[in-house]
Amino acid sequence: MAKGFISALRQPQNRSVGQKLLNYTLMMFTLPIFAFYLVDSYLLRDTPYLWGVRRNNWATLFSVCVVNAIITSYVIMAFNEKEEGEGEEGGEGEGGVEGGEEVPRVGIFAKKAGNKKTD
């Protein structure tokens, strides 16, 4: 299963998705750990208790906030991603096809356009 998944991500149309997935995976593994040790070892070095709470609790809270920031940035990036055929790149006409010819809509997009779904 993993072999098919990796080969699918290596296809030219999926490379950007694979790269984003790899980047966010690496961020999820490294940034929270880095944030924990940064707060625990350097920022709160001289204060074993801050407002009655142990130093490592503050470091843990900060690393959880970093995880939430990474997840939020991934969701925002996913919502702002352009769909195929959007935009004016490459001289494409209406519908995302050269020359402006209309592409038949299928699946869930057929319902949006009011076309009948054909198999």
Phi and psi in degrees as GROMACS dihedral restraints (atoms count N, CA, C in turn):
[ dihedral_restraints ]
;  ai    aj    ak    al  type     phi  dphi    fc
    3     4     5     6     1   -65.5    20    10
    4     5     6     7     1   -33.7    20    10
    6     7     8     9     1   -64.3    20    10
    7     8     9    10     1   -42.3    20    10
    9    10    11    12     1   -68.1    20    10
   10    11    12    13     1   -35.7    20    10
   12    13    14    15     1   -65.8    20    10
   13    14    15    16     1   -45.7    20    10
   15    16    17    18     1   -66.5    20    10
   16    17    18    19     1   -40.5    20    10
   18    19    20    21     1   -67.0    20    10
   19    20    21    22     1   -32.4    20    10
   21    22    23    24     1   -68.0    20    10
   22    23    24    25     1   -37.1    20    10
   24    25    26    27     1   -72.5    20    10
   25    26    27    28     1   -20.7    20    10
   27    28    29    30     1   -84.2    20    10
   28    29    30    31     1    -9.3    20    10
   30    31    32    33     1   -65.9    20    10
   31    32    33    34     1   148.4    20    10
   33    34    35    36     1   -55.9    20    10
   34    35    36    37     1   -38.0    20    10
   36    37    38    39     1   -75.2    20    10
   37    38    39    40     1   -14.5    20    10
   39    40    41    42     1  -109.5    20    10
   40    41    42    43     1     1.9    20    10
   42    43    44    45     1   -61.9    20    10
   43    44    45    46     1   -40.4    20    10
   45    46    47    48     1   -65.9    20    10
   46    47    48    49     1   -35.8    20    10
   48    49    50    51     1   -66.4    20    10
   49    50    51    52     1   -43.6    20    10
   51    52    53    54     1   -63.3    20    10
   52    53    54    55     1   -38.7    20    10
   54    55    56    57     1   -66.3    20    10
   55    56    57    58     1   -42.9    20    10
   57    58    59    60     1   -63.4    20    10
   58    59    60    61     1   -41.8    20    10
   60    61    62    63     1   -62.2    20    10
   61    62    63    64     1   -44.1    20    10
   63    64    65    66     1   -63.9    20    10
   64    65    66    67     1   -44.2    20    10
   66    67    68    69     1   -61.3    20    10
   67    68    69    70     1   -47.2    20    10
   69    70    71    72     1   -70.2    20    10
   70    71    72    73     1   -31.7    20    10
   72    73    74    75     1   -64.6    20    10
   73    74    75    76     1   -45.3    20    10
   75    76    77    78     1   -63.3    20    10
   76    77    78    79     1   -39.7    20    10
   78    79    80    81     1   -63.7    20    10
   79    80    81    82     1   -39.6    20    10
   81    82    83    84     1   -66.7    20    10
   82    83    84    85     1   -28.4    20    10
   84    85    86    87     1   -85.1    20    10
   85    86    87    88     1   -32.6    20    10
   87    88    89    90     1  -100.1    20    10
   88    89    90    91     1   -45.8    20    10
   90    91    92    93     1   -63.5    20    10
   91    92    93    94     1   -42.4    20    10
   93    94    95    96     1   -63.7    20    10
   94    95    96    97     1   -38.5    20    10
   96    97    98    99     1   -66.1    20    10
   97    98    99   100     1   -44.1    20    10
   99   100   101   102     1   -60.7    20    10
  100   101   102   103     1   -42.7    20    10
  102   103   104   105     1   -64.8    20    10
  103   104   105   106     1   -40.2    20    10
  105   106   107   108     1   -60.2    20    10
  106   107   108   109     1   -51.3    20    10
  108   109   110   111     1   -70.4    20    10
  109   110   111   112     1   -29.6    20    10
  111   112   113   114     1   -63.3    20    10
  112   113   114   115     1   -49.0    20    10
  114   115   116   117     1   -70.0    20    10
  115   116   117   118     1   -44.1    20    10
  117   118   119   120     1   -68.6    20    10
  118   119   120   121     1   -41.4    20    10
  120   121   122   123     1   -93.9    20    10
  121   122   123   124     1   -31.5    20    10
  123   124   125   126     1  -111.8    20    10
  124   125   126   127     1   -49.1    20    10
  126   127   128   129     1   -74.9    20    10
  127   128   129   130     1   -38.3    20    10
  129   130   131   132     1  -112.1    20    10
  130   131   132   133     1    33.7    20    10
  132   133   134   135     1   -59.5    20    10
  133   134   135   136     1   -42.4    20    10
  135   136   137   138     1   -94.6    20    10
  136   137   138   139     1     3.6    20    10
  138   139   140   141     1  -122.9    20    10
  139   140   141   142     1    94.5    20    10
  141   142   143   144     1   -66.0    20    10
  142   143   144   145     1   -31.2    20    10
  144   145   146   147     1  -128.8    20    10
  145   146   147   148     1   128.7    20    10
  147   148   149   150     1  -123.7    20    10
  148   149   150   151     1   113.8    20    10
  150   151   152   153     1    56.0    20    10
  151   152   153   154     1    38.3    20    10
  153   154   155   156     1    78.4    20    10
  154   155   156   157     1     7.3    20    10
  156   157   158   159     1  -116.5    20    10
  157   158   159   160     1   140.5    20    10
  159   160   161   162     1   -65.2    20    10
  160   161   162   163     1   154.0    20    10
  162   163   164   165     1   -61.2    20    10
  163   164   165   166     1   -42.1    20    10
  165   166   167   168     1   -70.4    20    10
  166   167   168   169     1   -21.6    20    10
  168   169   170   171     1   -66.7    20    10
  169   170   171   172     1   -40.3    20    10
  171   172   173   174     1   -65.8    20    10
  172   173   174   175     1   -39.3    20    10
  174   175   176   177     1   -64.7    20    10
  175   176   177   178     1   -39.5    20    10
  177   178   179   180     1   -65.4    20    10
  178   179   180   181     1   -43.7    20    10
  180   181   182   183     1   -60.1    20    10
  181   182   183   184     1   -41.9    20    10
  183   184   185   186     1   -65.5    20    10
  184   185   186   187     1   -40.0    20    10
  186   187   188   189     1   -68.6    20    10
  187   188   189   190     1   -33.4    20    10
  189   190   191   192     1   -65.7    20    10
  190   191   192   193     1   -39.0    20    10
  192   193   194   195     1   -63.6    20    10
  193   194   195   196     1   -36.6    20    10
  195   196   197   198     1   -65.0    20    10
  196   197   198   199     1   -42.5    20    10
  198   199   200   201     1   -60.0    20    10
  199   200   201   202     1   -44.7    20    10
  201   202   203   204     1   -64.2    20    10
  202   203   204   205     1   -36.1    20    10
  204   205   206   207     1   -66.1    20    10
  205   206   207   208     1   -38.3    20    10
  207   208   209   210     1   -66.0    20    10
  208   209   210   211     1   -44.9    20    10
  210   211   212   213     1   -63.7    20    10
  211   212   213   214     1   -42.5    20    10
  213   214   215   216     1   -62.7    20    10
  214   215   216   217     1   -42.1    20    10
  216   217   218   219     1   -66.0    20    10
  217   218   219   220     1   -34.1    20    10
  219   220   221   222     1   -66.3    20    10
  220   221   222   223     1   -43.2    20    10
  222   223   224   225     1   -65.3    20    10
  223   224   225   226     1   -43.5    20    10
  225   226   227   228     1   -62.6    20    10
  226   227   228   229     1   -42.2    20    10
  228   229   230   231     1   -62.6    20    10
  229   230   231   232     1   -39.8    20    10
  231   232   233   234     1   -67.0    20    10
  232   233   234   235     1   -39.0    20    10
  234   235   236   237     1   -71.6    20    10
  235   236   237   238     1   -29.8    20    10
  237   238   239   240     1   -87.5    20    10
  238   239   240   241     1    -2.9    20    10
  240   241   242   243     1   -70.0    20    10
  241   242   243   244     1   136.3    20    10
  243   244   245   246     1   -77.9    20    10
  244   245   246   247     1   144.8    20    10
  246   247   248   249     1   -80.0    20    10
  247   248   249   250     1   163.8    20    10
  249   250   251   252     1   -61.9    20    10
  250   251   252   253     1   135.3    20    10
  252   253   254   255     1    89.9    20    10
  253   254   255   256     1    -7.0    20    10
  255   256   257   258     1   -79.7    20    10
  256   257   258   259     1   154.6    20    10
  258   259   260   261     1    90.8    20    10
  259   260   261   262     1  -178.5    20    10
  261   262   263   264     1  -116.3    20    10
  262   263   264   265     1    22.2    20    10
  264   265   266   267     1   -75.0    20    10
  265   266   267   268     1   143.1    20    10
  267   268   269   270     1    71.7    20    10
  268   269   270   271     1    13.6    20    10
  270   271   272   273     1    69.5    20    10
  271   272   273   274     1    26.3    20    10
  273   274   275   276     1   -73.2    20    10
  274   275   276   277     1   144.5    20    10
  276   277   278   279     1   -87.5    20    10
  277   278   279   280     1  -163.2    20    10
  279   280   281   282     1   -62.2    20    10
  280   281   282   283     1   134.8    20    10
  282   283   284   285     1    86.9    20    10
  283   284   285   286     1     1.6    20    10
  285   286   287   288     1    81.8    20    10
  286   287   288   289     1    16.7    20    10
  288   289   290   291     1  -122.6    20    10
  289   290   291   292     1   141.6    20    10
  291   292   293   294     1   -57.7    20    10
  292   293   294   295     1   139.4    20    10
  294   295   296   297     1    87.2    20    10
  295   296   297   298     1    -5.8    20    10
  297   298   299   300     1    81.5    20    10
  298   299   300   301     1    11.3    20    10
  300   301   302   303     1   -73.8    20    10
  301   302   303   304     1   146.8    20    10
  303   304   305   306     1   -80.4    20    10
  304   305   306   307     1   136.9    20    10
  306   307   308   309     1   -98.5    20    10
  307   308   309   310     1   131.5    20    10
  309   310   311   312     1   -67.4    20    10
  310   311   312   313     1   137.4    20    10
  312   313   314   315     1   -88.8    20    10
  313   314   315   316     1   141.9    20    10
  315   316   317   318     1  -132.0    20    10
  316   317   318   319     1   166.0    20    10
  318   319   320   321     1    65.2    20    10
  319   320   321   322     1  -137.8    20    10
  321   322   323   324     1   -70.7    20    10
  322   323   324   325     1   -21.9    20    10
  324   325   326   327     1   -74.5    20    10
  325   326   327   328     1   -23.4    20    10
  327   328   329   330     1   -65.9    20    10
  328   329   330   331     1   -35.0    20    10
  330   331   332   333     1   -69.3    20    10
  331   332   333   334     1   -37.2    20    10
  333   334   335   336     1   -65.0    20    10
  334   335   336   337     1   -38.9    20    10
  336   337   338   339     1   -83.9    20    10
  337   338   339   340     1    -9.7    20    10
  339   340   341   342     1    83.6    20    10
  340   341   342   343     1     6.6    20    10
  342   343   344   345     1   -79.6    20    10
  343   344   345   346     1   156.3    20    10
  345   346   347   348     1   -80.3    20    10
  346   347   348   349     1   141.9    20    10
  348   349   350   351     1   -79.5    20    10
  349   350   351   352     1   126.6    20    10
  351   352   353   354     1  -120.0    20    10
  352   353   354   355     1   144.6    20    10
